[in-house]
Amino acid sequence: MTSPPEDLTRLDEITRRVREIEAERETLLAEARDLLLVQLKAGAGSTTLSRRAPYSHAWIRALARANGIEATGRGKRKTEPKSP
């Protein structure tokens, strides 16, 4: 069974467009990662950033840790001495 040539042409167009979108998505995500690192280094909290970013809070924390950025004071758990 053969396909009409216009079907194949349309399939080529769709494939080209999907590849363009994927490339654009990767570019945008890389830009978002760069901006997140700038914000994290400036002291922004990962919780606040995760509300605005295309990444989860856990992913942003992992990004911070991988780049040697400690958690901000507000999100850090404080250990209190236990009473006897």
C-alpha positions in Angstrom: 0.0 0.0 0.0 1.4 3.4 -0.9 0.7 6.7 0.8 -0.3 9.8 -1.1 2.7 12.1 -1.6 1.1 14.9 0.3 0.9 12.7 3.4 4.6 12.2 3.3 5.3 15.9 2.7 3.1 16.7 5.7 5.0 14.1 7.8 8.3 15.7 6.8 6.9 19.1 7.9 5.8 17.8 11.2 9.1 16.0 11.9 11.0 19.2 11.0 8.9 21.3 13.3 9.1 18.8 16.2 12.9 18.8 15.9 12.9 22.6 15.9 10.8 22.7 19.0 13.0 20.1 20.8 16.1 22.2 20.0 14.4 25.3 21.2 13.3 23.6 24.4 16.9 22.4 25.1 18.2 26.0 24.6 15.6 27.4 26.9 16.2 24.8 29.6 20.0 25.5 29.4 19.2 29.2 29.8 17.0 28.5 32.8 19.8 26.4 34.4 22.2 29.2 34.0 19.8 31.7 35.5 19.0 29.4 38.4 22.7 29.1 39.2 23.1 32.9 39.2 20.1 33.2 41.6 21.3 30.4 43.9 24.8 31.9 44.1 23.1 35.2 45.0 21.3 33.5 47.9 17.9 32.9 46.5 16.1 30.0 48.0 15.4 26.8 46.1 11.8 26.7 47.2 11.2 30.2 45.8 13.0 29.4 42.6 11.1 26.1 42.1 7.8 28.1 42.0 9.1 30.0 39.0 11.3 27.4 37.2 10.6 24.5 34.9 12.4 22.3 37.4 11.4 20.7 40.7 12.6 21.8 44.1 14.6 18.6 44.4 16.3 19.1 41.0 17.2 22.7 41.9 18.7 21.6 45.2 20.7 18.9 43.4 21.9 21.6 41.0 23.0 23.7 43.9 24.8 20.9 45.7 26.6 19.9 42.4 27.9 23.4 42.2 28.9 23.7 45.9 26.1 26.0 46.9 24.8 25.4 50.4 21.2 25.5 51.4 20.0 28.9 52.5 19.5 29.4 56.3 15.8 29.4 56.1 15.5 25.9 54.6 18.2 24.3 56.7 17.2 22.1 59.5 18.4 23.2 62.9 19.5 20.6 65.3 18.6 21.4 68.8 20.2 19.8 71.8 18.0 17.1 73.3 17.1 17.5 76.9 18.1 14.7 79.2 
